[in-house]
């Protein structure tokens, strides 16, 4: 079965959210390091 666009979106969303959380944590650590 070829993946449907909805399943691709559903699969892609947690990855983007994880990357966004990772970037937020990195900036937070940088702020703690600099300040």
ChimeraX attribute file (.defattr): number of C-alpha atoms within 10 A of each C-alpha:
attribute: neighborCount
match mode: 1-to-1
recipient: residues
	/A:1	3
	/A:2	4
	/A:3	7
	/A:4	9
	/A:5	9
	/A:6	9
	/A:7	10
	/A:8	10
	/A:9	10
	/A:10	11
	/A:11	11
	/A:12	11
	/A:13	12
	/A:14	11
	/A:15	11
	/A:16	11
	/A:17	11
	/A:18	11
	/A:19	12
	/A:20	12
	/A:21	12
	/A:22	12
	/A:23	12
	/A:24	12
	/A:25	12
	/A:26	12
	/A:27	12
	/A:28	12
	/A:29	12
	/A:30	11
	/A:31	10
	/A:32	9
	/A:33	8
	/A:34	7
	/A:35	6
